């Protein structure tokens, strides 16, 4: 059972990575790939650079912050919980993405990926993972 879950998790992460990578490439080709401004406006970045190339839904930002900003996740993922510009979206397959500033000067943006959306356990390392983009 654990091996099946690992295989399923790996497949979902590969699919999400591929979707984000394809959106970035299409955005580059169409000269729409931008970077979050100094205020880390990830909503503006997402909508102008990636949204045209990804099937997603808008979500209640405050509701999602309450679900993901738990002490356990903050400690495991090293979040600073500053609220500096995170932005949540839900992909049409149920995956949740959160774009945020992780405070690292060498990383352009971090993307939290919850492979099963709001379903439990919503825990780093189990169904929540992070991609770092430079």
Residue, then its C-alpha position, 0 to 999 in steps of 0.5 A: x500500500x505504501x509503495x502504491x501511495x508513493x507511486x501515486x504521489x510521484x505521478x501527481x507531482x510530475x504532472x503538476x511540475x509539467x503543467x507549471x513548466x509548460x505554462x512558463x515556456x508558453x509564457x516565455x514564447x509569448x513574451x508574457x513571463x514576468x517576475x513578481x515586483x518588489x512587493x511580491x504581488x504573486x496574484x498579478x504575476x500569476x494572472x499575467x504570466x501563467x494563468x493563460x496557460x493553466x486550467x485553474x479556479x479562484x479560491x478564498x485566499x483567507x480560507x486557504x491561509x488558515x488551512x496551510x499556515x499551521x505551526x507544523x507546516x511553517x516549521x517543516x517548510x521553513x516559512x516565515x509566515x510573513x504574508x508577503x505576497x502569497x497567492x493560492x489557486x486550485x487547479x482543475x484536477x484538485x491540486x492547490x498551488x501557492x506562490x510565495x516568497x521564501x525569503x531566499x535571494x537566489x530563488x525567484x519564487x517558491x510554489x507550494x503544491x498540495x497534490x490533493x487540495x483541501x483533503x487531509x492531511x494537508x501536511x508537509x512531506x505527506x501531501x504538500x511539497x515545494x518547488x523552487x524556481x530560479 
